Amino acid sequence: MTSQELSAHIGRRLNELRLAKGLSLAQVAARCGVSLQQIHRYETGDNTISAPMLWSLSRCLDVEIGYFFEGISEGAAFA
C-alpha cells in the first residue's frame, strides 16, 4: 500500500463517517475547526491528513482513531 492509497482509504472512511452521522461538509468543518474545502480534500484523498489532525477529527466526530484504519489488512506493507 502506498501512502497515497492510505490517504485515499482514510479519506473514504472520513466520508463514510460524515454521511453515516448525517453531517454536511460545512458541519464537519465547523466542528473540527478547518475549512469546508480542507475536509473535501481530505475525503477525496487530495490532501494527506496529519497525525494531529486525524486525532482531532476522531475527537470531534466521536470515534476512536482506529476507525480510520479499519479495512486495511494486517499484512499491508507500505511501498
PyMOL Python script that loads the backbone (N, CA, C, O; Angstrom):
from pymol import cmd

cmd.read_pdbstr("""\
ATOM      1  N   MET A   1       0.859  -1.170   0.000  1.00  0.00           N
ATOM      2  CA  MET A   1       0.000   0.000   0.000  1.00  0.00           C
ATOM      3  C   MET A   1       0.907   1.235   0.000  1.00  0.00           C
ATOM      4  O   MET A   1       1.853   1.328   0.782  1.00  0.00           O
ATOM      5  N   THR A   2       0.603   2.158  -0.873  1.00  0.00           N
ATOM      6  CA  THR A   2       1.372   3.398  -0.919  1.00  0.00           C
ATOM      7  C   THR A   2       0.769   4.408   0.051  1.00  0.00           C
ATOM      8  O   THR A   2      -0.360   4.240   0.511  1.00  0.00           O
ATOM      9  N   SER A   3       1.516   5.443   0.355  1.00  0.00           N
ATOM     10  CA  SER A   3       0.978   6.476   1.246  1.00  0.00           C
ATOM     11  C   SER A   3      -0.218   7.165   0.595  1.00  0.00           C
ATOM     12  O   SER A   3      -1.134   7.598   1.294  1.00  0.00           O
ATOM     13  N   GLN A   4      -0.222   7.273  -0.730  1.00  0.00           N
ATOM     14  CA  GLN A   4      -1.369   7.862  -1.421  1.00  0.00           C
ATOM     15  C   GLN A   4      -2.608   6.968  -1.266  1.00  0.00           C
ATOM     16  O   GLN A   4      -3.717   7.465  -1.069  1.00  0.00           O
ATOM     17  N   GLU A   5      -2.414   5.667  -1.355  1.00  0.00           N
ATOM     18  CA  GLU A   5      -3.531   4.732  -1.159  1.00  0.00           C
ATOM     19  C   GLU A   5      -4.057   4.811   0.271  1.00  0.00           C
ATOM     20  O   GLU A   5      -5.264   4.746   0.500  1.00  0.00           O
ATOM     21  N   LEU A   6      -3.144   4.950   1.229  1.00  0.00           N
ATOM     22  CA  LEU A   6      -3.560   5.080   2.625  1.00  0.00           C
ATOM     23  C   LEU A   6      -4.360   6.364   2.821  1.00  0.00           C
ATOM     24  O   LEU A   6      -5.395   6.352   3.488  1.00  0.00           O
ATOM     25  N   SER A   7      -3.893   7.465   2.249  1.00  0.00           N
ATOM     26  CA  SER A   7      -4.625   8.742   2.355  1.00  0.00           C
ATOM     27  C   SER A   7      -6.014   8.620   1.749  1.00  0.00           C
ATOM     28  O   SER A   7      -6.987   9.138   2.297  1.00  0.00           O
ATOM     29  N   ALA A   8      -6.103   7.929   0.608  1.00  0.00           N
ATOM     30  CA  ALA A   8      -7.408   7.736  -0.042  1.00  0.00           C
ATOM     31  C   ALA A   8      -8.319   6.892   0.840  1.00  0.00           C
ATOM     32  O   ALA A   8      -9.509   7.187   0.955  1.00  0.00           O
ATOM     33  N   HIS A   9      -7.781   5.846   1.465  1.00  0.00           N
ATOM     34  CA  HIS A   9      -8.579   4.986   2.356  1.00  0.00           C
ATOM     35  C   HIS A   9      -9.103   5.790   3.548  1.00  0.00           C
ATOM     36  O   HIS A   9     -10.287   5.714   3.876  1.00  0.00           O
ATOM     37  N   ILE A  10      -8.231   6.551   4.189  1.00  0.00           N
ATOM     38  CA  ILE A  10      -8.638   7.349   5.347  1.00  0.00           C
ATOM     39  C   ILE A  10      -9.681   8.375   4.918  1.00  0.00           C
ATOM     40  O   ILE A  10     -10.645   8.616   5.645  1.00  0.00           O
ATOM     41  N   GLY A  11      -9.500   8.978   3.753  1.00  0.00           N
ATOM     42  CA  GLY A  11     -10.480   9.936   3.242  1.00  0.00           C
ATOM     43  C   GLY A  11     -11.846   9.304   3.007  1.00  0.00           C
ATOM     44  O   GLY A  11     -12.877   9.899   3.319  1.00  0.00           O
ATOM     45  N   ARG A  12     -11.845   8.090   2.453  1.00  0.00           N
ATOM     46  CA  ARG A  12     -13.121   7.378   2.250  1.00  0.00           C
ATOM     47  C   ARG A  12     -13.792   7.101   3.583  1.00  0.00           C
ATOM     48  O   ARG A  12     -15.006   7.255   3.719  1.00  0.00           O
ATOM     49  N   ARG A  13     -12.996   6.691   4.571  1.00  0.00           N
ATOM     50  CA  ARG A  13     -13.562   6.417   5.895  1.00  0.00           C
ATOM     51  C   ARG A  13     -14.148   7.692   6.504  1.00  0.00           C
ATOM     52  O   ARG A  13     -15.202   7.646   7.138  1.00  0.00           O
ATOM     53  N   LEU A  14     -13.473   8.825   6.316  1.00  0.00           N
ATOM     54  CA  LEU A  14     -13.986  10.102   6.804  1.00  0.00           C
ATOM     55  C   LEU A  14     -15.312  10.431   6.123  1.00  0.00           C
ATOM     56  O   LEU A  14     -16.262  10.861   6.777  1.00  0.00           O
ATOM     57  N   ASN A  15     -15.370  10.228   4.821  1.00  0.00           N
ATOM     58  CA  ASN A  15     -16.598  10.488   4.075  1.00  0.00           C
ATOM     59  C   ASN A  15     -17.727   9.585   4.550  1.00  0.00           C
ATOM     60  O   ASN A  15     -18.848  10.051   4.757  1.00  0.00           O
ATOM     61  N   GLU A  16     -17.444   8.295   4.725  1.00  0.00           N
ATOM     62  CA  GLU A  16     -18.459   7.347   5.200  1.00  0.00           C
ATOM     63  C   GLU A  16     -18.975   7.741   6.578  1.00  0.00           C
ATOM     64  O   GLU A  16     -20.175   7.672   6.843  1.00  0.00           O
ATOM     65  N   LEU A  17     -18.075   8.149   7.440  1.00  0.00           N
ATOM     66  CA  LEU A  17     -18.455   8.549   8.796  1.00  0.00           C
ATOM     67  C   LEU A  17     -19.331   9.794   8.765  1.00  0.00           C
ATOM     68  O   LEU A  17     -20.355   9.864   9.445  1.00  0.00           O
ATOM     69  N   ARG A  18     -18.921  10.764   7.978  1.00  0.00           N
ATOM     70  CA  ARG A  18     -19.696  12.003   7.873  1.00  0.00           C
ATOM     71  C   ARG A  18     -21.111  11.713   7.385  1.00  0.00           C
ATOM     72  O   ARG A  18     -22.082  12.225   7.943  1.00  0.00           O
ATOM     73  N   LEU A  19     -21.227  10.891   6.341  1.00  0.00           N
ATOM     74  CA  LEU A  19     -22.548  10.562   5.802  1.00  0.00           C
ATOM     75  C   LEU A  19     -23.374   9.753   6.800  1.00  0.00           C
ATOM     76  O   LEU A  19     -24.575   9.984   6.939  1.00  0.00           O
ATOM     77  N   ALA A  20     -22.742   8.812   7.492  1.00  0.00           N
ATOM     78  CA  ALA A  20     -23.451   7.994   8.483  1.00  0.00           C
ATOM     79  C   ALA A  20     -23.997   8.842   9.623  1.00  0.00           C
ATOM     80  O   ALA A  20     -25.045   8.532  10.190  1.00  0.00           O
ATOM     81  N   LYS A  21     -23.284   9.910   9.955  1.00  0.00           N
ATOM     82  CA  LYS A  21     -23.731  10.807  11.025  1.00  0.00           C
ATOM     83  C   LYS A  21     -24.677  11.885  10.513  1.00  0.00           C
ATOM     84  O   LYS A  21     -25.179  12.696  11.292  1.00  0.00           O
ATOM     85  N   GLY A  22     -24.922  11.898   9.196  1.00  0.00           N
ATOM     86  CA  GLY A  22     -25.836  12.865   8.607  1.00  0.00           C
ATOM     87  C   GLY A  22     -25.303  14.296   8.643  1.00  0.00           C
ATOM     88  O   GLY A  22     -26.072  15.249   8.771  1.00  0.00           O
ATOM     89  N   LEU A  23     -23.995  14.437   8.531  1.00  0.00           N
ATOM     90  CA  LEU A  23     -23.370  15.755   8.615  1.00  0.00           C
ATOM     91  C   LEU A  23     -22.958  16.254   7.234  1.00  0.00           C
ATOM     92  O   LEU A  23     -22.559  15.466   6.376  1.00  0.00           O
ATOM     93  N   SER A  24     -23.053  17.539   7.028  1.00  0.00           N
ATOM     94  CA  SER A  24     -22.573  18.157   5.792  1.00  0.00           C
ATOM     95  C   SER A  24     -21.078  18.443   5.930  1.00  0.00           C
ATOM     96  O   SER A  24     -20.525  18.397   7.029  1.00  0.00           O
ATOM     97  N   LEU A  25     -20.445  18.733   4.817  1.00  0.00           N
ATOM     98  CA  LEU A  25     -19.041  19.145   4.861  1.00  0.00           C
ATOM     99  C   LEU A  25     -18.880  20.361   5.767  1.00  0.00           C
ATOM    100  O   LEU A  25     -17.938  20.435   6.555  1.00  0.00           O
ATOM    101  N   ALA A  26     -19.807  21.314   5.650  1.00  0.00           N
ATOM    102  CA  ALA A  26     -19.736  22.537   6.455  1.00  0.00           C
ATOM    103  C   ALA A  26     -19.857  22.238   7.949  1.00  0.00           C
ATOM    104  O   ALA A  26     -19.176  22.857   8.766  1.00  0.00           O
ATOM    105  N   GLN A  27     -20.719  21.296   8.302  1.00  0.00           N
ATOM    106  CA  GLN A  27     -20.881  20.947   9.714  1.00  0.00           C
ATOM    107  C   GLN A  27     -19.618  20.304  10.278  1.00  0.00           C
ATOM    108  O   GLN A  27     -19.205  20.621  11.393  1.00  0.00           O
ATOM    109  N   VAL A  28     -19.008  19.408   9.516  1.00  0.00           N
ATOM    110  CA  VAL A  28     -17.766  18.775   9.975  1.00  0.00           C
ATOM    111  C   VAL A  28     -16.670  19.832  10.085  1.00  0.00           C
ATOM    112  O   VAL A  28     -15.914  19.847  11.056  1.00  0.00           O
ATOM    113  N   ALA A  29     -16.584  20.702   9.104  1.00  0.00           N
ATOM    114  CA  ALA A  29     -15.581  21.765   9.127  1.00  0.00           C
ATOM    115  C   ALA A  29     -15.737  22.641  10.367  1.00  0.00           C
ATOM    116  O   ALA A  29     -14.754  22.959  11.036  1.00  0.00           O
ATOM    117  N   ALA A  30     -16.958  23.022  10.666  1.00  0.00           N
ATOM    118  CA  ALA A  30     -17.212  23.869  11.834  1.00  0.00           C
ATOM    119  C   ALA A  30     -16.874  23.140  13.132  1.00  0.00           C
ATOM    120  O   ALA A  30     -16.265  23.719  14.031  1.00  0.00           O
ATOM    121  N   ARG A  31     -17.266  21.878  13.230  1.00  0.00           N
ATOM    122  CA  ARG A  31     -16.975  21.090  14.436  1.00  0.00           C
ATOM    123  C   ARG A  31     -15.478  20.938  14.674  1.00  0.00           C
ATOM    124  O   ARG A  31     -15.005  20.972  15.810  1.00  0.00           O
ATOM    125  N   CYS A  32     -14.739  20.769  13.566  1.00  0.00           N
ATOM    126  CA  CYS A  32     -13.325  20.412  13.669  1.00  0.00           C
ATOM    127  C   CYS A  32     -12.384  21.595  13.466  1.00  0.00           C
ATOM    128  O   CYS A  32     -11.168  21.443  13.576  1.00  0.00           O
ATOM    129  N   GLY A  33     -12.931  22.759  13.175  1.00  0.00           N
ATOM    130  CA  GLY A  33     -12.104  23.952  13.076  1.00  0.00           C
ATOM    131  C   GLY A  33     -11.228  24.047  11.842  1.00  0.00           C
ATOM    132  O   GLY A  33     -10.145  24.631  11.889  1.00  0.00           O
ATOM    133  N   VAL A  34     -11.688  23.479  10.739  1.00  0.00           N
ATOM    134  CA  VAL A  34     -10.974  23.602   9.469  1.00  0.00           C
ATOM    135  C   VAL A  34     -11.965  24.031   8.397  1.00  0.00           C
ATOM    136  O   VAL A  34     -13.174  24.037   8.630  1.00  0.00           O
ATOM    137  N   SER A  35     -11.458  24.389   7.230  1.00  0.00           N
ATOM    138  CA  SER A  35     -12.350  24.853   6.168  1.00  0.00           C
ATOM    139  C   SER A  35     -13.103  23.684   5.530  1.00  0.00           C
ATOM    140  O   SER A  35     -12.663  22.534   5.568  1.00  0.00           O
ATOM    141  N   LEU A  36     -14.229  24.015   4.954  1.00  0.00           N
ATOM    142  CA  LEU A  36     -15.022  23.040   4.212  1.00  0.00           C
ATOM    143  C   LEU A  36     -14.171  22.451   3.088  1.00  0.00           C
ATOM    144  O   LEU A  36     -14.207  21.245   2.847  1.00  0.00           O
ATOM    145  N   GLN A  37     -13.413  23.293   2.408  1.00  0.00           N
ATOM    146  CA  GLN A  37     -12.574  22.836   1.304  1.00  0.00           C
ATOM    147  C   GLN A  37     -11.532  21.826   1.781  1.00  0.00           C
ATOM    148  O   GLN A  37     -11.222  20.863   1.079  1.00  0.00           O
ATOM    149  N   GLN A  38     -10.995  22.055   2.981  1.00  0.00           N
ATOM    150  CA  GLN A  38      -9.987  21.131   3.511  1.00  0.00           C
ATOM    151  C   GLN A  38     -10.606  19.774   3.815  1.00  0.00           C
ATOM    152  O   GLN A  38     -10.008  18.742   3.509  1.00  0.00           O
ATOM    153  N   ILE A  39     -11.785  19.759   4.409  1.00  0.00           N
ATOM    154  CA  ILE A  39     -12.470  18.486   4.668  1.00  0.00           C
ATOM    155  C   ILE A  39     -12.699  17.763   3.348  1.00  0.00           C
ATOM    156  O   ILE A  39     -12.492  16.553   3.262  1.00  0.00           O
ATOM    157  N   HIS A  40     -13.121  18.484   2.326  1.00  0.00           N
ATOM    158  CA  HIS A  40     -13.342  17.889   0.997  1.00  0.00           C
ATOM    159  C   HIS A  40     -12.045  17.287   0.459  1.00  0.00           C
ATOM    160  O   HIS A  40     -12.055  16.178  -0.075  1.00  0.00           O
ATOM    161  N   ARG A  41     -10.934  18.003   0.592  1.00  0.00           N
ATOM    162  CA  ARG A  41      -9.639  17.499   0.115  1.00  0.00           C
ATOM    163  C   ARG A  41      -9.218  16.241   0.887  1.00  0.00           C
ATOM    164  O   ARG A  41      -8.632  15.323   0.314  1.00  0.00           O
ATOM    165  N   TYR A  42      -9.519  16.209   2.180  1.00  0.00           N
ATOM    166  CA  TYR A  42      -9.226  15.005   2.961  1.00  0.00           C
ATOM    167  C   TYR A  42     -10.052  13.832   2.447  1.00  0.00           C
ATOM    168  O   TYR A  42      -9.530  12.735   2.245  1.00  0.00           O
ATOM    169  N   GLU A  43     -11.339  14.069   2.237  1.00  0.00           N
ATOM    170  CA  GLU A  43     -12.242  12.995   1.810  1.00  0.00           C
ATOM    171  C   GLU A  43     -11.878  12.441   0.440  1.00  0.00           C
ATOM    172  O   GLU A  43     -12.042  11.246   0.193  1.00  0.00           O
ATOM    173  N   THR A  44     -11.394  13.282  -0.441  1.00  0.00           N
ATOM    174  CA  THR A  44     -11.040  12.825  -1.786  1.00  0.00           C
ATOM    175  C   THR A  44      -9.628  12.264  -1.852  1.00  0.00           C
ATOM    176  O   THR A  44      -9.223  11.726  -2.883  1.00  0.00           O
ATOM    177  N   GLY A  45      -8.871  12.385  -0.760  1.00  0.00           N
ATOM    178  CA  GLY A  45      -7.506  11.889  -0.730  1.00  0.00           C
ATOM    179  C   GLY A  45      -6.519  12.836  -1.383  1.00  0.00           C
ATOM    180  O   GLY A  45      -5.349  12.492  -1.554  1.00  0.00           O
ATOM    181  N   ASP A  46      -6.979  14.035  -1.754  1.00  0.00           N
ATOM    182  CA  ASP A  46      -6.086  15.018  -2.370  1.00  0.00           C
ATOM    183  C   ASP A  46      -5.060  15.543  -1.377  1.00  0.00           C
ATOM    184  O   ASP A  46      -3.932  15.857  -1.758  1.00  0.00           O
ATOM    185  N   ASN A  47      -5.436  15.642  -0.122  1.00  0.00           N
ATOM    186  CA  ASN A  47      -4.523  16.080   0.935  1.00  0.00           C
ATOM    187  C   ASN A  47      -4.388  14.967   1.971  1.00  0.00           C
ATOM    188  O   ASN A  47      -5.368  14.322   2.345  1.00  0.00           O
ATOM    189  N   THR A  48      -3.172  14.760   2.418  1.00  0.00           N
ATOM    190  CA  THR A  48      -2.908  13.790   3.475  1.00  0.00           C
ATOM    191  C   THR A  48      -3.264  14.403   4.818  1.00  0.00           C
ATOM    192  O   THR A  48      -2.954  15.566   5.079  1.00  0.00           O
ATOM    193  N   ILE A  49      -3.907  13.631   5.660  1.00  0.00           N
ATOM    194  CA  ILE A  49      -4.275  14.098   6.992  1.00  0.00           C
ATOM    195  C   ILE A  49      -3.108  13.820   7.932  1.00  0.00           C
ATOM    196  O   ILE A  49      -2.664  12.679   8.058  1.00  0.00           O
ATOM    197  N   SER A  50      -2.617  14.861   8.587  1.00  0.00           N
ATOM    198  CA  SER A  50      -1.524  14.686   9.541  1.00  0.00           C
ATOM    199  C   SER A  50      -2.029  13.916  10.759  1.00  0.00           C
ATOM    200  O   SER A  50      -3.232  13.839  11.007  1.00  0.00           O
ATOM    201  N   ALA A  51      -1.095  13.353  11.509  1.00  0.00           N
ATOM    202  CA  ALA A  51      -1.468  12.615  12.717  1.00  0.00           C
ATOM    203  C   ALA A  51      -2.233  13.501  13.704  1.00  0.00           C
ATOM    204  O   ALA A  51      -3.261  13.066  14.222  1.00  0.00           O
ATOM    205  N   PRO A  52      -1.767  14.742  13.989  1.00  0.00           N
ATOM    206  CA  PRO A  52      -2.536  15.587  14.909  1.00  0.00           C
ATOM    207  C   PRO A  52      -3.944  15.906  14.391  1.00  0.00           C
ATOM    208  O   PRO A  52      -4.894  15.958  15.172  1.00  0.00           O
ATOM    209  N   MET A  53      -4.081  16.120  13.078  1.00  0.00           N
ATOM    210  CA  MET A  53      -5.410  16.408  12.522  1.00  0.00           C
ATOM    211  C   MET A  53      -6.292  15.172  12.575  1.00  0.00           C
ATOM    212  O   MET A  53      -7.488  15.278  12.843  1.00  0.00           O
ATOM    213  N   LEU A  54      -5.720  14.002  12.324  1.00  0.00           N
ATOM    214  CA  LEU A  54      -6.505  12.766  12.410  1.00  0.00           C
ATOM    215  C   LEU A  54      -7.016  12.568  13.830  1.00  0.00           C
ATOM    216  O   LEU A  54      -8.162  12.166  14.029  1.00  0.00           O
ATOM    217  N   TRP A  55      -6.177  12.848  14.809  1.00  0.00           N
ATOM    218  CA  TRP A  55      -6.580  12.767  16.211  1.00  0.00           C
ATOM    219  C   TRP A  55      -7.728  13.746  16.473  1.00  0.00           C
ATOM    220  O   TRP A  55      -8.721  13.393  17.110  1.00  0.00           O
ATOM    221  N   SER A  56      -7.583  14.970  15.980  1.00  0.00           N
ATOM    222  CA  SER A  56      -8.618  15.988  16.164  1.00  0.00           C
ATOM    223  C   SER A  56      -9.931  15.572  15.501  1.00  0.00           C
ATOM    224  O   SER A  56     -11.003  15.731  16.086  1.00  0.00           O
ATOM    225  N   LEU A  57      -9.847  15.044  14.287  1.00  0.00           N
ATOM    226  CA  LEU A  57     -11.054  14.581  13.593  1.00  0.00           C
ATOM    227  C   LEU A  57     -11.735  13.459  14.376  1.00  0.00           C
ATOM    228  O   LEU A  57     -12.960  13.431  14.488  1.00  0.00           O
ATOM    229  N   SER A  58     -10.945  12.546  14.911  1.00  0.00           N
ATOM    230  CA  SER A  58     -11.548  11.452  15.674  1.00  0.00           C
ATOM    231  C   SER A  58     -12.262  11.973  16.918  1.00  0.00           C
ATOM    232  O   SER A  58     -13.323  11.465  17.282  1.00  0.00           O
ATOM    233  N   ARG A  59     -11.690  12.977  17.570  1.00  0.00           N
ATOM    234  CA  ARG A  59     -12.315  13.547  18.773  1.00  0.00           C
ATOM    235  C   ARG A  59     -13.590  14.303  18.413  1.00  0.00           C
ATOM    236  O   ARG A  59     -14.624  14.108  19.052  1.00  0.00           O
ATOM    237  N   CYS A  60     -13.529  15.162  17.399  1.00  0.00           N
ATOM    238  CA  CYS A  60     -14.713  15.989  17.104  1.00  0.00           C
ATOM    239  C   CYS A  60     -15.826  15.181  16.432  1.00  0.00           C
ATOM    240  O   CYS A  60     -16.975  15.621  16.408  1.00  0.00           O
ATOM    241  N   LEU A  61     -15.503  14.014  15.889  1.00  0.00           N
ATOM    242  CA  LEU A  61     -16.529  13.160  15.292  1.00  0.00           C
ATOM    243  C   LEU A  61     -16.877  11.959  16.177  1.00  0.00           C
ATOM    244  O   LEU A  61     -17.668  11.098  15.793  1.00  0.00           O
ATOM    245  N   ASP A  62     -16.270  11.920  17.367  1.00  0.00           N
ATOM    246  CA  ASP A  62     -16.605  10.938  18.392  1.00  0.00           C
ATOM    247  C   ASP A  62     -16.416   9.487  17.936  1.00  0.00           C
ATOM    248  O   ASP A  62     -17.311   8.652  18.073  1.00  0.00           O
ATOM    249  N   VAL A  63     -15.221   9.212  17.389  1.00  0.00           N
ATOM    250  CA  VAL A  63     -14.845   7.839  17.054  1.00  0.00           C
ATOM    251  C   VAL A  63     -13.415   7.605  17.539  1.00  0.00           C
ATOM    252  O   VAL A  63     -12.651   8.548  17.746  1.00  0.00           O
ATOM    253  N   GLU A  64     -13.075   6.351  17.713  1.00  0.00           N
ATOM    254  CA  GLU A  64     -11.690   6.002  18.028  1.00  0.00           C
ATOM    255  C   GLU A  64     -10.852   6.243  16.774  1.00  0.00           C
ATOM    256  O   GLU A  64     -11.342   6.059  15.660  1.00  0.00           O
ATOM    257  N   ILE A  65      -9.619   6.644  16.942  1.00  0.00           N
ATOM    258  CA  ILE A  65      -8.751   6.930  15.797  1.00  0.00           C
ATOM    259  C   ILE A  65      -8.579   5.710  14.897  1.00  0.00           C
ATOM    260  O   ILE A  65      -8.371   5.844  13.691  1.00  0.00           O
ATOM    261  N   GLY A  66      -8.666   4.535  15.480  1.00  0.00           N
ATOM    262  CA  GLY A  66      -8.549   3.299  14.714  1.00  0.00           C
ATOM    263  C   GLY A  66      -9.646   3.124  13.677  1.00  0.00           C
ATOM    264  O   GLY A  66      -9.485   2.355  12.730  1.00  0.00           O
ATOM    265  N   TYR A  67     -10.770   3.834  13.847  1.00  0.00           N
ATOM    266  CA  TYR A  67     -11.867   3.763  12.879  1.00  0.00           C
ATOM    267  C   TYR A  67     -11.350   4.016  11.466  1.00  0.00           C
ATOM    268  O   TYR A  67     -11.753   3.336  10.522  1.00  0.00           O
ATOM    269  N   PHE A  68     -10.465   4.988  11.324  1.00  0.00           N
ATOM    270  CA  PHE A  68      -9.991   5.399  10.006  1.00  0.00           C
ATOM    271  C   PHE A  68      -9.120   4.343   9.332  1.00  0.00           C
ATOM    272  O   PHE A  68      -8.922   4.380   8.118  1.00  0.00           O
ATOM    273  N   PHE A  69      -8.602   3.403  10.119  1.00  0.00           N
ATOM    274  CA  PHE A  69      -7.726   2.371   9.581  1.00  0.00           C
ATOM    275  C   PHE A  69      -8.429   1.034   9.386  1.00  0.00           C
ATOM    276  O   PHE A  69      -7.833   0.089   8.870  1.00  0.00           O
ATOM    277  N   GLU A  70      -9.689   0.946   9.795  1.00  0.00           N
ATOM    278  CA  GLU A  70     -10.434  -0.293   9.617  1.00  0.00           C
ATOM    279  C   GLU A  70     -10.533  -0.619   8.134  1.00  0.00           C
ATOM    280  O   GLU A  70     -10.747   0.259   7.299  1.00  0.00           O
ATOM    281  N   GLY A  71     -10.374  -1.898   7.828  1.00  0.00           N
ATOM    282  CA  GLY A  71     -10.459  -2.343   6.443  1.00  0.00           C
ATOM    283  C   GLY A  71      -9.108  -2.472   5.769  1.00  0.00           C
ATOM    284  O   GLY A  71      -9.019  -2.927   4.629  1.00  0.00           O
ATOM    285  N   ILE A  72      -8.051  -2.071   6.474  1.00  0.00           N
ATOM    286  CA  ILE A  72      -6.705  -2.262   5.947  1.00  0.00           C
ATOM    287  C   ILE A  72      -6.207  -3.591   6.500  1.00  0.00           C
ATOM    288  O   ILE A  72      -6.262  -3.828   7.706  1.00  0.00           O
ATOM    289  N   SER A  73      -5.726  -4.446   5.627  1.00  0.00           N
ATOM    290  CA  SER A  73      -5.297  -5.765   6.092  1.00  0.00           C
ATOM    291  C   SER A  73      -4.081  -5.659   6.985  1.00  0.00           C
ATOM    292  O   SER A  73      -3.238  -4.779   6.811  1.00  0.00           O
ATOM    293  N   GLU A  74      -4.001  -6.557   7.935  1.00  0.00           N
ATOM    294  CA  GLU A  74      -2.914  -6.588   8.900  1.00  0.00           C
ATOM    295  C   GLU A  74      -1.550  -6.657   8.226  1.00  0.00           C
ATOM    296  O   GLU A  74      -0.581  -6.077   8.714  1.00  0.00           O
ATOM    297  N   GLY A  75      -1.478  -7.365   7.107  1.00  0.00           N
ATOM    298  CA  GLY A  75      -0.202  -7.568   6.441  1.00  0.00           C
ATOM    299  C   GLY A  75       0.146  -6.501   5.417  1.00  0.00           C
ATOM    300  O   GLY A  75       1.139  -6.636   4.701  1.00  0.00           O
ATOM    301  N   ALA A  76      -0.653  -5.443   5.335  1.00  0.00           N
ATOM    302  CA  ALA A  76      -0.391  -4.402   4.321  1.00  0.00           C
ATOM    303  C   ALA A  76       0.961  -3.746   4.572  1.00  0.00           C
ATOM    304  O   ALA A  76       1.267  -3.321   5.686  1.00  0.00           O
ATOM    305  N   ALA A  77       1.747  -3.675   3.530  1.00  0.00           N
ATOM    306  CA  ALA A  77       3.063  -3.048   3.631  1.00  0.00           C
ATOM    307  C   ALA A  77       3.046  -1.743   2.823  1.00  0.00           C
ATOM    308  O   ALA A  77       2.316  -1.615   1.840  1.00  0.00           O
ATOM    309  N   PHE A  78       3.846  -0.803   3.249  1.00  0.00           N
ATOM    310  CA  PHE A  78       3.915   0.472   2.549  1.00  0.00           C
ATOM    311  C   PHE A  78       5.040   0.452   1.544  1.00  0.00           C
ATOM    312  O   PHE A  78       6.155   0.017   1.831  1.00  0.00           O
ATOM    313  N   ALA A  79       4.721   0.932   0.362  1.00  0.00           N
ATOM    314  CA  ALA A  79       5.715   0.977  -0.720  1.00  0.00           C
ATOM    315  C   ALA A  79       6.331   2.356  -0.807  1.00  0.00           C
ATOM    316  O   ALA A  79       7.190   2.596  -1.655  1.00  0.00           O
TER     317      ALA A  79
END
""", "prot")
cmd.dss("prot")
cmd.show_as("cartoon", "prot")
cmd.util.cbc("prot")
cmd.orient("prot")
